[in-house]
Amino acid sequence: MEAALRHRPPNTPRGCKLDGRQEAHLTALACSTPPEGRRRWTLRLLAARFAVLECGEVISHELVRRTLGKNDLKPHLKQHWWIPPKENAEFVWRMEDVLEVYTRPYDPRYPQICFDEVPKQLVADTRLPLPPRSGTPAREDYEYERHGTANLFLWYEPLAGHRHITVTDRRTRIDWAQCIKDLVDVHYPDAERIVLVMDNLNIHSPASLHAAFPPAEAKRLADKLEIHQTPKHGSWLNAAEIELAILTTQCLDRRIPDMDILSREVTVWEADRNAPGASVNWRFTTEMARIKLRHLYPVHPPEPESSL
């Protein structure tokens, strides 16, 4: 009677527990490559495979969940990360170059500008979405219409808490060069030189200025720039990426049907962010990089002691 009244997961013996060896085995299984035909491990799939490997030891998916929870394992999640190769001198010098820029004090004659861009797919609803109601979330039809793509150039001055977004049809050398011309002549006409931090995309080069403007104009604009490029697999060093992540979360993460609406929405977002002077509190320094990212630095043999 007592066994009938007590709730227990189906197909699980009473008081089923895993010893240390079995927990380690299950943990290693969850960290392994999922079987063919499966994108990832699920709790039930782990329970079934564990039973096969443990010669019929049947456990419930709830026990799998609790066991993995002890080690904070979440096999259903995946994160994307740019991992630079070890002992990479190219990465190190570009990283320290950008980090040095971030230590400079604010100087209106030499504004520090972080520059980046992001594509945006233009998508329209085919049916009117339904607003949320009590107990029911907002709903939109799975079907949609693609209206092409747009590109957003964003530059950001962290020390001044100011940013600006330009929406274009494409992302070409000519588009980038025009943004740089506006940056120099419209937004910072009195600057002696603009300290520009950006990634190493092929269009991010003074060559793009020569592709867009006559030689004298291209040279004038190039002379106004002090370019610092982030290393490959190190675009996270660009503070403009933080702004783009905020822009995507707060504004772009929805269906936007055309360029006019996109331009209007990002203009409002830009004004809202600029009004309080929202800025990034950058704390990562060269000293921290040499400790936390020491595996990226080339290893040098110790210098021989001099003999007298």
C-alpha positions as CSV (number, residue, x, y, z in Angstrom):
1,M,0.0,0.0,0.0
2,E,2.8,2.4,0.9
3,A,4.6,1.8,-2.4
4,A,1.3,2.4,-4.3
5,L,0.7,5.7,-2.6
6,R,4.3,7.1,-3.0
7,H,5.0,8.8,-6.3
8,R,8.1,7.7,-8.2
9,P,9.2,8.2,-11.8
10,P,8.0,5.3,-14.1
11,N,10.4,2.4,-14.7
12,T,12.6,3.6,-11.9
13,P,13.4,1.3,-8.9
14,R,12.6,2.7,-5.5
15,G,15.4,4.8,-4.1
16,C,17.3,4.7,-7.3
17,K,20.6,6.6,-6.9
18,L,23.9,6.7,-8.8
19,D,27.2,6.0,-7.1
20,G,30.3,8.2,-7.9
21,R,31.4,6.0,-10.8
22,Q,28.0,6.1,-12.4
23,E,27.6,9.9,-12.0
24,A,31.0,10.4,-13.6
25,H,30.0,8.0,-16.4
26,L,26.7,10.0,-17.0
27,T,28.6,13.3,-16.9
28,A,31.1,12.1,-19.4
29,L,28.3,10.9,-21.7
30,A,26.5,14.3,-21.6
31,C,29.8,16.0,-22.6
32,S,30.4,13.6,-25.5
33,T,29.2,14.0,-29.1
34,P,25.5,13.1,-29.6
35,P,24.8,9.9,-31.6
36,E,24.2,10.0,-35.4
37,G,20.9,11.5,-36.4
38,R,20.7,13.7,-33.3
39,R,21.6,17.4,-33.0
40,R,22.1,17.3,-29.2
41,W,21.6,15.1,-26.1
42,T,18.2,15.2,-24.4
43,L,17.5,13.9,-20.9
44,R,15.5,10.9,-22.2
45,L,18.2,10.1,-24.8
46,L,20.9,10.2,-22.1
47,A,18.8,7.9,-19.8
48,A,18.3,5.4,-22.7
49,R,22.0,5.4,-23.7
50,F,23.1,5.2,-20.1
51,A,20.9,2.0,-19.6
52,V,22.6,0.4,-22.7
53,L,26.1,1.3,-21.5
54,E,25.4,0.2,-17.9
55,C,24.0,-3.2,-18.9
56,G,20.3,-2.5,-18.3
57,E,20.6,0.0,-15.3
58,V,17.3,1.9,-15.9
59,I,17.2,5.5,-14.7
60,S,14.6,8.2,-15.2
61,H,15.2,11.4,-17.2
62,E,14.5,13.3,-13.9
63,L,17.4,11.6,-12.3
64,V,19.5,12.5,-15.3
65,R,18.4,16.1,-14.8
66,R,19.3,16.2,-11.1
67,T,22.7,14.6,-11.7
68,L,23.7,17.0,-14.5
69,G,22.4,19.9,-12.3
70,K,25.0,19.0,-9.7
71,N,27.7,19.9,-12.2
72,D,25.8,22.8,-13.8
73,L,25.7,20.9,-17.1
74,K,23.2,22.0,-19.7
75,P,23.6,19.8,-22.9
76,H,20.7,21.6,-24.6
77,L,22.6,24.9,-24.7
78,K,25.3,26.0,-27.0
79,Q,27.3,29.2,-27.1
80,H,29.3,30.7,-30.0
81,W,32.7,32.0,-29.3
82,W,35.7,33.2,-31.4
83,I,38.7,31.2,-30.1
84,P,42.1,32.6,-31.3
85,P,45.0,30.1,-31.6
86,K,47.5,29.7,-28.8
87,E,50.7,31.7,-28.7
88,N,49.5,34.1,-31.4
89,A,51.8,37.1,-31.7
90,E,49.6,38.7,-34.3
91,F,46.6,38.6,-32.0
92,V,48.6,39.8,-29.0
93,W,50.0,43.0,-30.6
94,R,46.7,44.0,-32.1
95,M,44.9,43.4,-28.8
96,E,47.3,45.4,-26.8
97,D,47.2,48.2,-29.4
98,V,43.4,48.5,-29.0
99,L,43.6,48.2,-25.2
100,E,46.1,51.0,-25.1
101,V,43.7,53.2,-27.0
102,Y,41.0,52.6,-24.4
103,T,43.3,54.0,-21.7
104,R,43.6,57.4,-23.3
105,P,41.8,60.3,-21.6
106,Y,39.0,62.1,-23.4
107,D,40.3,64.8,-25.8
108,P,37.8,66.4,-28.2
109,R,40.7,67.0,-30.6
110,Y,41.3,63.3,-30.9
111,P,37.9,61.6,-30.5
112,Q,38.0,57.8,-30.0
113,I,35.4,56.2,-32.3
114,C,34.5,52.5,-32.5
115,F,33.0,51.4,-35.8
116,D,31.0,48.3,-36.8
117,E,28.1,47.2,-38.9
118,V,25.4,44.6,-38.9
119,P,23.0,43.2,-41.6
120,K,19.2,43.2,-41.0
121,Q,16.7,41.1,-43.0
122,L,13.6,43.0,-43.9
123,V,10.6,40.8,-43.1
124,A,6.8,41.6,-43.2
125,D,3.9,39.7,-41.6
126,T,1.5,38.0,-44.0
127,R,-1.3,38.1,-41.3
128,L,-2.0,40.5,-38.5
129,P,-0.2,39.5,-35.3
130,L,-2.4,38.9,-32.2
131,P,-1.6,40.9,-29.1
132,P,-1.0,39.3,-25.8
133,R,-4.0,38.5,-23.5
134,S,-4.3,37.2,-20.0
135,G,-2.7,33.7,-20.0
136,T,-1.8,33.9,-23.7
137,P,1.4,35.4,-25.1
138,A,1.5,37.5,-28.3
139,R,1.3,35.4,-31.4
140,E,2.4,35.9,-35.0
141,D,2.0,33.7,-38.0
142,Y,4.8,31.4,-38.9
143,E,4.6,32.6,-42.5
144,Y,6.3,35.8,-43.5
145,E,7.4,37.8,-46.6
146,R,11.1,38.6,-47.2
147,H,11.7,42.1,-48.5
148,G,15.4,41.9,-49.0
149,T,18.1,43.0,-46.6
150,A,19.6,46.2,-45.3
151,N,22.8,47.2,-43.6
152,L,23.4,49.3,-40.5
153,F,26.7,51.2,-40.0
154,L,27.2,52.2,-36.3
155,W,29.9,54.4,-34.9
156,Y,30.2,54.9,-31.2
157,E,32.3,57.3,-29.0
158,P,32.5,55.6,-25.6
159,L,34.0,58.5,-23.7
160,A,31.3,60.9,-24.8
161,G,28.4,58.4,-24.7
162,H,27.4,59.3,-28.3
163,R,26.6,57.1,-31.2
164,H,25.1,57.3,-34.7
165,I,23.6,54.8,-37.1
166,T,23.4,55.0,-40.9
167,V,21.1,52.6,-42.7
168,T,22.2,51.6,-46.3
169,D,21.0,49.2,-48.9
170,R,24.3,47.4,-49.0
171,R,27.7,47.1,-47.3
172,T,30.3,48.0,-49.9
173,R,33.5,50.0,-50.0
174,I,31.6,53.0,-51.3
175,D,29.1,52.9,-48.5
176,W,31.8,52.6,-45.8
177,A,33.8,55.5,-47.4
178,Q,30.7,57.7,-47.4
179,C,30.2,57.0,-43.7
180,I,33.8,58.0,-43.0
181,K,33.3,61.2,-45.0
182,D,30.3,62.1,-42.9
183,L,32.1,61.2,-39.7
184,V,35.0,63.5,-40.6
185,D,33.2,66.4,-42.2
186,V,29.8,66.4,-40.5
187,H,30.2,65.0,-37.0
188,Y,33.8,65.9,-36.2
189,P,34.9,68.7,-38.4
190,D,37.0,70.3,-35.7
191,A,38.9,67.2,-34.8
192,E,42.6,67.1,-35.5
193,R,42.5,63.3,-36.0
194,I,39.9,60.7,-35.4
195,V,41.1,57.6,-33.5
196,L,39.2,54.8,-35.2
197,V,38.8,51.3,-33.8
198,M,37.2,48.7,-36.1
199,D,37.6,45.1,-37.1
200,N,39.8,43.9,-40.1
201,L,37.0,43.6,-42.6
202,N,38.3,44.1,-46.2
203,I,36.3,47.3,-46.7
204,H,37.7,48.9,-43.5
205,S,40.7,50.4,-45.3
206,P,41.9,53.7,-46.7
207,A,41.8,51.9,-50.0
208,S,38.0,52.2,-49.9
209,L,38.4,56.0,-49.7
210,H,40.4,55.9,-53.0
211,A,37.7,53.7,-54.5
212,A,35.0,56.2,-53.7
213,F,36.7,59.7,-54.0
214,P,39.3,61.4,-56.2
215,P,42.9,61.1,-54.9
216,A,43.2,64.4,-53.2
217,E,39.9,63.9,-51.3
218,A,40.7,60.4,-50.4
219,K,44.1,61.5,-49.0
220,R,42.5,64.3,-47.0
221,L,40.1,61.9,-45.3
222,A,42.8,59.2,-44.7
223,D,45.0,61.8,-43.1
224,K,42.3,62.5,-40.6
225,L,42.2,58.9,-39.4
226,E,44.3,57.0,-36.9
227,I,43.2,53.4,-37.5
228,H,43.5,50.6,-35.0
229,Q,42.1,47.2,-36.1
230,T,41.1,44.4,-33.8
231,P,42.7,41.1,-34.3
232,K,41.1,38.1,-36.1
233,H,38.8,36.3,-33.6
234,G,39.0,39.4,-31.4
235,S,36.2,41.6,-32.6
236,W,34.9,41.5,-29.0
237,L,37.6,44.1,-28.4
238,N,35.5,46.6,-30.4
239,A,33.1,48.5,-28.0
240,A,30.8,49.1,-31.0
241,E,29.9,45.4,-30.9
242,I,28.4,46.0,-27.4
243,E,26.3,48.8,-28.8
244,L,25.2,46.6,-31.7
245,A,24.2,43.8,-29.3
246,I,22.1,46.3,-27.3
247,L,20.6,47.7,-30.5
248,T,19.7,44.2,-31.7
249,T,18.1,43.2,-28.3
250,Q,16.2,46.4,-27.8
251,C,15.2,47.4,-31.3
252,L,16.0,45.0,-34.2
253,D,14.9,41.6,-32.7
254,R,11.5,41.6,-34.5
255,R,10.0,41.7,-38.0
256,I,10.7,45.0,-39.7
257,P,9.2,45.2,-43.2
258,D,11.1,48.0,-45.0
259,M,13.9,50.6,-45.0
260,D,11.7,53.5,-44.0
261,I,10.5,51.9,-40.8
262,L,13.9,50.5,-40.0
263,S,15.5,54.0,-40.4
264,R,12.8,55.5,-38.2
265,E,13.0,52.9,-35.5
266,V,16.8,53.1,-35.2
267,T,16.7,56.9,-35.2
268,V,14.4,56.9,-32.2
269,W,16.6,54.3,-30.4
270,E,19.7,56.3,-31.1
271,A,18.1,59.5,-29.6
272,D,17.0,57.6,-26.5
273,R,20.5,56.2,-26.0
274,N,22.3,59.5,-26.7
275,A,20.0,61.6,-24.4
276,P,21.4,60.3,-21.1
277,G,24.9,59.7,-22.7
278,A,24.8,55.9,-22.2
279,S,28.3,54.6,-22.2
280,V,30.3,51.3,-21.8
281,N,32.3,50.9,-18.7
282,W,35.3,49.2,-20.2
283,R,37.4,47.4,-17.6
284,F,39.6,44.9,-19.5
285,T,43.2,46.1,-19.5
286,T,46.5,44.9,-20.8
287,E,47.6,43.8,-17.4
288,M,44.5,41.6,-17.1
289,A,45.0,40.3,-20.7
290,R,48.5,39.1,-19.8
291,I,47.1,37.1,-16.9
292,K,43.7,35.8,-18.2
293,L,44.9,35.3,-21.8
294,R,48.4,34.3,-21.1
295,H,48.0,31.2,-23.3
296,L,47.8,33.6,-26.3
297,Y,51.2,35.1,-25.7
298,P,54.3,33.4,-27.3
299,V,56.4,31.5,-24.8
300,H,60.0,32.7,-24.7
301,P,62.9,30.7,-23.2
302,P,64.4,32.2,-20.1
303,E,67.4,34.5,-20.8
304,P,70.7,32.9,-19.8
305,E,72.3,34.3,-16.7
306,S,75.4,36.3,-17.4
307,S,78.6,35.0,-15.9
308,L,81.2,37.4,-14.4
